[in-house]
Amino acid sequence: MNIFNLFLNFFPRARKFQFTPDFFNSLPLPGLLLKMVGNKFIIVNATDAYCKLANTSREFLIGKQVPEAFPNDSEANGKRIEASFNKAILTGEPEQIEILRYDLTDPDSGEKEEKYWQIQSFAVSGPAAENSIYIWNIIVDKTAEIFLKQRKKELETEKKQRTEQDRFFIEGNSDALYSLDREGNFLSINEGLLELTETSEEELLQMDFLPFCAQHDRERTVSFFKKAVAGEPQRFEGDFVSAKGRKMILSIDLLPMKVDGEVLGAYGIAKDITSLRTSEKDLNQKKEFLDLYSRIIDLLVAHGVESVNLEYIFGEIGQTSDADVIYYLGESLEDLDEKPVISEIIQWRRKSVKTEFSHPDLSWSEKLKKLFGPFQYDAPQMLEPDNCHTREQRELLKENGIKSLIILPVFINNELFGLVGIENRFKKRVWQTEEQEFLRSILKNVVSFVEKRISNIETRRKKQELLKTEKKFEFLVQEGLDLIGILEADGTYKFVGASSSRVLGISPQEFVGRNAFDFIHPEDKDFMFAQFSSISSRKHLHIQPFRFRNAKGQWRWIETTATNLLEAPEIEGIITNSRDVTEKFERAREIKDLNDRYRLAAKATHDLMYDWDLVADEVTRYIEGKESMFGYSLEKMEEISFWREQIHPEDRHSYIKELKAALKNFNASKMNTQYRFQRSDGSYASIIDRGHIIRDGNGKAIRLIGATSDISEIISNRDALKLANVRFNYAMKATREMIWDWNIKDDIIIRSKAFKKLYGYDEDKHSVEDFWFDKIVQKDRERVKKSLYAAVKNPKVSEWKEEYRFLKLSGEKAFVIDRGFIIRDATGKATRMVGATLDVSESRKLVKEIKKQNKVLREIAWEQAHVVRAPLTRLKGLVELVKLEVYDEWSQKELIDLISDSADELDEVVIKIIRKTEEV
């Protein structure tokens, strides 16, 4: 609050305060008291404070006008002051001149002193006897404040000039140059710093340097800055981050920024030495990797691949690459004498890693395969909790305290042999391209030594097996499940293996010398003779199952492979290898019966059933008749690409995506899809495809069995229902009815959008008792409540209707007709009520207008019947008297005057009726 406000609060408003001029002299503020005389203002008093401020005396001022009292002041200032006096008088409000310059003469030196005043004038009434107007002219010396502003402006200009000089120096330098205040805020910058920080100039000049300091290096950087602003030049290297997240190593020089001996901030020079330091680090690391690579190769050459050697290699890699845990999980390798070469689990861990953190086992390997597989040859996977593809992957790493993990799949002879995992548990580890190449190279060399070891083991094993081959062959011939025989060209047995006794119950001796056709079923002999005859021109022949009699006279289904060695001197016959496939044949028959049942199910459900072998990529569909519900033949539909090509182009991509996702998801056993399928006539059917996924032991999908249903009619009905709902919504917009649905049990009512449109209230689920009844006009309320509750309680009543007045949000009364249908439960208790409220206000207004018009018409009719009749009757009587020339009581002239009066009266009545008629 300034001094003028204090003055206003202390004194009453202008023109309302009666005083004597002597009162003014006691005021503590610099001021003049002027009296308005005509259109002039004469000084009648001055406060002591004013005289002191203006270097003058009260005696000199009294009786003078302002220009006379201040001869050195400009004419413009005088006019400005008098104008403020007149405005204060005219408005009755204080009038203020914000700044007025008036230079005073120094009494000691005689020189002019620059002065600035703030002036406010108040128009007040003088003593009652005078009936005059006075002006209180209050002064505040603003000279010191104005000088301070001028000095501040000069300093700002000087600062700006210095800043421009600094900017010229900074922008002309190729390094990142800048200046900071004592709080670390940027004062000036150059292009080099903008490029380094990747920030705009506007943003950077609003910031300090802390956001660009790496978190781990921030405290150290701040300590260097504090020393610089304490007056000590500083040079250091540190880790920094640009606004876009680019990490840098900078060389920083900080010099104290001194002005008049005071340190106001610091000048800085920043150089990006990231490439230099990175190159040095890369060179050192590459040297370490090369040394390690050489030691590993020497170890493998000298001692081969053993678990203990691999553990040593893991340790060397871990120490060099700063890993915490390295392990191998996978297949084991044993020598011929079952001596272990490579264990299923090989592990190294850093001593600082807690034991409970590093106990991988084969179950961990299975988790990695399940969540991160399938793995590809020479394709490591680098993982962190933040870059995982699934929630399960992320949770697995977090639960086990893994900050980063690289998985190296080990392939031996193109088969996944195991996994090598390298974990960092205390901080994230980003593997550079050179490091990845190093690991892959080491792995390839280890794999190469393993493959050589496996090859050596396999070679030795084959030599041992070769020694057993003859014994094995002899055992297979004598004890094998297959029936082995040698036949002459005409089909006579010349040798039969001992297994014939076990397979058919017939000894080899019983076969020798007999013809094979003696044991074949009569119905199969012609087929077998044709097959056997063709062996003369072929080396190998596979004969489809046929019936062959065993010792018990039973017919067994036999499948045979024949090899023509008639020209071989060691054999001179046809070798047959036969197998009893009776059980397999019976199973095939069962499958045929199952297929028949599929077809019957398809016929009963009108669905198209299918069985898709995902491994062989073959599909079998079951339909009734030659054509399916879509008009295609069975042969056409069983083509691999046919079904997919008939799916609507807009649905095909989403169908394939959903199918692949379901098959890849190990946890999915069902698949439901909906799409459009093109019929043979070119039209599209809407179908639902439901399938059951069968998986092998590894969770891989191998078979899909399902049914396809045509739901075109359902979709059509649904679309029709949507269209009906749209039409209903448009109809509701066109009507003045508000639909409502009352849940009687919970006393909650839902209203349509017309509720707000017609009555102004929101569509909230208001209670009937607490809201709706309160809006019914008082005179109608009890009648409506009584009627509604009576209908609800009466189990025989299903409909309700009432007419009443309803209060809108605007306060206007609406006439409504409310109708509702009551829904009851099995006991007759009302549970729900659905209805509509129709606003009939317009029709009620019309009825009211009609009633008003009817009233006027009745008045007109009454006047016509009574008021008009009186003068008309008099006219008729007077006319009769004139006709009969009866002048006993009135003369002829008097009768004519009476007739004229009656006519005038009748005319007035008619005019009044016409006016009323016009009002109708």
PyMOL commands that set and color helices and strands:
alter all, ss='L'
color gray80, all
select helices_A, chain A and resi 3-10+21-24+48-54+58-61+66-69+75-91+143-171+191-197+201-204+210-212+215-229+274-303+307-321+355-357+362-372+385-387+391-399+433-479+499-503+508-511+516-519+522-537+582-605+634-637+642-646+649-664+712-734+754-759+768-775+778-793+841-867+869-884+892-919
alter helices_A, ss='H'
color red, helices_A
select strands_A, chain A and resi 31-37+40-46+95-101+104-105+112-113+116-125+133-141+176-181+186-189+234-241+247-259+262-272+325-330+333-334+340-342+345-349+381-383+404-412+415-424+483-487+493-496+540-549+555-565+573-580+608-613+618-622+670-678+684-695+701-710+737-743+748-751+799-807+813-824+830-839
alter strands_A, ss='S'
color yellow, strands_A
deselect
rebuild
show_as cartoon
